[in-house]
Amino acid sequence: MPTEGLYGNVEGLAQFTRALARAGADGARAEVKQANWEVADKLTQAAKSKAAGLTRQQRAAAQSLRATKTVNYAAVRLGSARKPYAMGAEFGAKKLTRRGRLARGFKPWRGNQFNGWDGGPGYFLHPSIREKGPELIREYTNKIENMMSEAFPE
């Protein structure tokens, strides 16, 4: 299972969930969906914890983090109509005001086109992905493997 940045791919998961649907195993599909949500929720909690030590704006933006539930993947969403600045709080800003300050109190840019900072992009969500991602992927993979071994004993 390779991971590149934010993306972890569980090979065969889509085929597995389709096979469960064809077999009428709605309970197993619900378990997969729940496992997906649990991973995403743990990541959102880690990111909110990391944001707790940052600026007020970043703490508020982190409160808009939410996990989604689907059978085929887990996702974390950031931002809302009430917090349109959430991406700026996560990645910072490049644009300066006339006075030479960063726009609206954002921190310096830590996005994907920045080459001068070695830690990677982001202030709270992406650092949490880098820190917790491998552990969460292992935990998720173990859950799916346990489900498969129960469903298809050798």
C-alpha positions as CSV (number, residue, x, y, z in Angstrom):
1,M,0.0,0.0,0.0
2,P,2.0,3.1,-1.2
3,T,1.3,6.5,0.3
4,E,2.0,9.6,-1.6
5,G,1.3,12.8,0.3
6,L,-2.3,12.7,1.5
7,Y,-3.3,9.6,-0.4
8,G,-3.2,6.0,0.8
9,N,-4.5,3.4,-1.5
10,V,-5.8,0.0,-0.2
11,E,-5.4,-2.2,-3.2
12,G,-8.5,-4.2,-4.0
13,L,-10.8,-2.3,-1.6
14,A,-13.2,-1.1,-4.3
15,Q,-13.4,-4.7,-5.7
16,F,-13.9,-6.0,-2.1
17,T,-16.8,-3.6,-1.4
18,R,-18.4,-4.4,-4.7
19,A,-18.2,-8.1,-4.0
20,L,-19.8,-7.5,-0.6
21,A,-22.6,-5.6,-2.3
22,R,-23.2,-8.4,-4.8
23,A,-23.2,-10.9,-1.9
24,G,-25.8,-8.8,-0.1
25,A,-23.4,-8.3,2.9
26,D,-24.8,-5.0,3.9
27,G,-23.4,-5.4,7.5
28,A,-19.9,-5.9,6.2
29,R,-20.2,-2.8,3.9
30,A,-21.4,-0.9,6.9
31,E,-18.3,-2.1,8.8
32,V,-16.0,-0.9,6.0
33,K,-17.8,2.5,5.9
34,Q,-17.3,2.8,9.7
35,A,-13.6,1.9,9.5
36,N,-13.2,4.6,6.8
37,W,-14.9,7.1,9.0
38,E,-12.9,6.2,12.1
39,V,-9.6,6.7,10.3
40,A,-10.7,10.1,9.0
41,D,-12.1,11.1,12.4
42,K,-8.8,10.2,14.2
43,L,-7.0,12.4,11.8
44,T,-9.3,15.3,12.3
45,Q,-8.9,15.0,16.1
46,A,-5.1,15.0,15.7
47,A,-5.2,18.1,13.5
48,K,-7.5,19.9,15.9
49,S,-5.1,19.1,18.7
50,K,-2.2,20.4,16.7
51,A,-4.1,23.6,15.9
52,A,-4.8,24.2,19.6
53,G,-1.2,25.5,20.0
54,L,-1.5,27.9,17.0
55,T,-3.2,31.2,16.4
56,R,-6.8,31.9,17.1
57,Q,-7.6,31.9,13.4
58,Q,-6.0,28.5,12.9
59,R,-7.8,27.1,15.9
60,A,-11.1,28.4,14.5
61,A,-10.4,27.0,11.1
62,A,-9.5,23.6,12.5
63,Q,-12.9,23.4,14.1
64,S,-14.3,23.2,10.5
65,L,-12.5,19.9,10.0
66,R,-14.8,17.0,9.5
67,A,-14.6,13.3,8.5
68,T,-16.7,11.8,5.7
69,K,-18.2,8.3,5.5
70,T,-18.2,6.3,2.3
71,V,-17.7,2.7,1.5
72,N,-14.8,3.2,-0.9
73,Y,-12.7,5.9,0.8
74,A,-12.2,8.1,3.8
75,A,-11.9,11.9,3.4
76,V,-11.3,14.9,5.6
77,R,-12.9,18.2,4.7
78,L,-11.7,21.6,5.8
79,G,-13.5,24.9,5.6
80,S,-17.2,26.0,5.4
81,A,-19.3,29.0,4.4
82,R,-18.7,30.3,7.9
83,K,-15.0,29.7,7.8
84,P,-13.9,30.6,4.2
85,Y,-10.4,31.5,5.5
86,A,-9.7,27.9,6.5
87,M,-7.4,27.1,3.6
88,G,-5.4,30.3,4.3
89,A,-5.1,29.3,8.0
90,E,-3.8,25.9,6.9
91,F,-1.4,27.0,4.1
92,G,-0.7,30.6,5.0
93,A,-0.5,33.5,2.5
94,K,1.9,34.8,-0.1
95,K,0.1,38.1,-0.9
96,L,1.3,41.2,0.9
97,T,-0.8,44.3,1.8
98,R,0.3,47.8,0.8
99,R,2.1,48.0,4.1
100,G,4.1,44.9,3.4
101,R,2.3,42.6,5.8
102,L,0.7,39.3,5.0
103,A,-3.0,39.5,4.2
104,R,-5.4,39.4,7.1
105,G,-3.0,38.0,9.7
106,F,-2.2,34.8,7.9
107,K,1.1,33.1,8.6
108,P,3.7,32.8,5.8
109,W,2.9,30.5,2.9
110,R,3.5,26.8,3.4
111,G,1.8,25.5,0.3
112,N,2.9,23.1,-2.4
113,Q,4.9,25.6,-4.5
114,F,7.1,26.8,-1.6
115,N,10.6,25.4,-1.9
116,G,12.3,27.1,1.1
117,W,10.8,25.3,4.0
118,D,11.8,21.7,4.7
119,G,8.9,20.6,6.9
120,G,6.3,20.3,4.1
121,P,3.1,22.1,3.5
122,G,0.5,23.1,6.1
123,Y,0.3,24.2,9.7
124,F,-2.0,21.7,11.4
125,L,-3.8,19.2,9.0
126,H,-0.9,18.3,6.7
127,P,1.6,18.0,9.6
128,S,-0.9,15.7,11.3
129,I,-1.2,13.6,8.2
130,R,2.6,13.3,8.0
131,E,2.8,12.3,11.7
132,K,-0.2,10.1,12.1
133,G,-0.8,8.9,8.6
134,P,1.4,5.7,8.6
135,E,0.0,4.6,11.9
136,L,-3.6,5.2,10.8
137,I,-3.0,3.4,7.5
138,R,-1.6,0.4,9.4
139,E,-4.6,0.4,11.8
140,Y,-7.0,0.6,8.9
141,T,-5.3,-2.1,6.9
142,N,-5.4,-4.4,9.9
143,K,-9.2,-3.8,10.3
144,I,-9.9,-4.6,6.7
145,E,-7.7,-7.7,6.8
146,N,-9.5,-8.9,9.9
147,M,-12.8,-8.3,8.2
148,M,-11.7,-10.2,5.1
149,S,-10.4,-13.1,7.2
150,E,-13.7,-13.3,9.0
151,A,-15.7,-13.1,5.8
152,F,-13.4,-15.5,3.8
153,P,-11.8,-17.9,6.3
154,E,-9.1,-20.1,4.7
